[in-house]
Amino acid sequence: MASWAQFADAEPEFSARVLELFTNYRHHTMATVRRDGSPRISGTEIALEDGQLVLGMMPGTRRAADLRRDPRVAIHSHCVDPVEADPAAWPGEAKVSGRVVSGRGAPGPPAPAEPTDADWFRVDLCAVVITRLSEAADQLVIESWTPERGYREERR
């Protein structure tokens, strides 16, 4: 597992492109595991605070209960279709997976001016991926990073 800061230190250019894909749009998709083991897909927003990727959500949500019970999470950036006239210009889509650490003691955004009951989770990264098209738009390019093996690019 690695913090966002550790990922960014290891791969500054790649992490900047991942962050751009996550900050170009506000809403993303998050996958958690329900009590019965089936997946739950929810909308989410992310923040980057003090070198940590954090999730904040309203208190008492089912996805927060999922994360407290099973800390595994995957987050997929908002995705748009490639432009037909120039598919190679498509920036791609980003994905992160990992485990969360919950609670107010977890690093996260500064305390709001007024108290809030929001649930905060820090995401410790297991894997980070960008999927995009090659420069000629004739191959799928999968760029990935894990703390164990570092950066890798695969073309299909």
N, C-alpha and C positions, 0 to 999 in steps of 0.2 A: 504494500500500500504506500501511497505517496500523497503529500499535500499538493495543491495546485502550485505553490511556490517551488517545490522540489521538481515538479514537471517542467515548469517554466525555466528553471535554472538549467535543467538537462537539455531541453529543446526549445530555446527561445523563439525561433522563427515558426516552428510548428505550433507551439502553444499560442502564439499571437494570432495565427490563422484560425485556430479552434475558437479562441475567445471572440474573434470577429464574427464568426458564424453564430455564436450564442448571443452576441450583443446587437446584431443587426435587427433582430426581432425580440420582442419581450416574452412571448409565450412559446413554450416548448412542451414536449411530451415526456412524462416520467412513468416508468414501470416499477411497480412494487409487487410483493408477493402477498396474496390474501391468506387468511388463516387456514383455508382448505388447500393451499398450495397452488391455486390457480393465479394467473397474472391479473393485475389491476393496472389499467392505463389511465392516467390523469393528466390534466394540464398543469403546468408549473412555471414558475419564474425562478431564475437563479441570480445570485450576486457573488461578486468576488470581493472579499474583505480581508485585509491583512494576510494576503497570500493563501486564503482558504476559499474554496468553492462552497457556498452555503445555500440552503433552501429555507425559506420561511413559509409558513402556512397557518391558516386560521386554526385555532385550538379545537381539538376534538374531531378532526377530520378522519375519515377511514384510512386515507393514505398515511397520515401520521401514526395511526395505530399499527398499520402494516409495518412501518419502518421501526417502530419500537419493538415489535415482535420479531421481525426478520430484517436486519439492517441492509440487505442487498438492494441496490437501486441501479437503474439505467436511465439515462436522460438523453433524449434525441432532440437536436436543434430543430427549430422551425425550418421547414423545407419548402422550396419553390421549384417549379419545373425549369429545366434548361430552356433557354430561348431557342426556338427552332432555327432562326437565322444564324445563330452563333452558339451551338451547344457547348463548345469548348470553354466559353466564358462563364459557364455555370460554376459558382464557387464550391458547390457540393453541399454535403451535410455532415454535421459533427455528432459524435456520440461519446458519452463518457459512461463508465460503469465503475462501481465500487461499493463501499459500505459506508453507512452514515454513523456519526456519533451524535447523540441527541442531548438536549438539555441546555439550559441557560449557561452552564459552565463551558460549553463547547465554544471555541472561537466563532465569532459571528459579527454581524453588524453592530455598531455602537448602540447602546440603549436609547430608545426613542425618548423624546421630551416627556411624553406621557406614558405611564405604564401600559403594557400590552400583554395579553395572554398568548401571543403568537408562539407557535412551536418552531424552534430553530434546529437545523441539522447541518453539521459539517460533513462534506463528502470527502472521504479518503479514496483516492483513485486506484483502481485495479488496471484499467485500460482506457485509452483515448484513441478515437478513430476519426478520420475524415475520409469520406468516399466522394470521389469526383471523377470527371472525365479527363482523359489525356489531352494534350495540346492539339492533337489531330482529331479528337473526339471519336477515336476508333477503339479505345480501350477504357475499361473501368480501372481507376487507380484507387487502391486502398492503402492509405497511410495510417500507421498505427504506432502506438507507444505503450509499453508497460514498464513498470519499475524494474522488472527482472531482466528483460532483454533489450530495453531501449527502443529506438526508432527503427521502423521497417517500412519499406514500400513494396507493394505487390501490384502487378498489372495482370488483368485478365481480358 
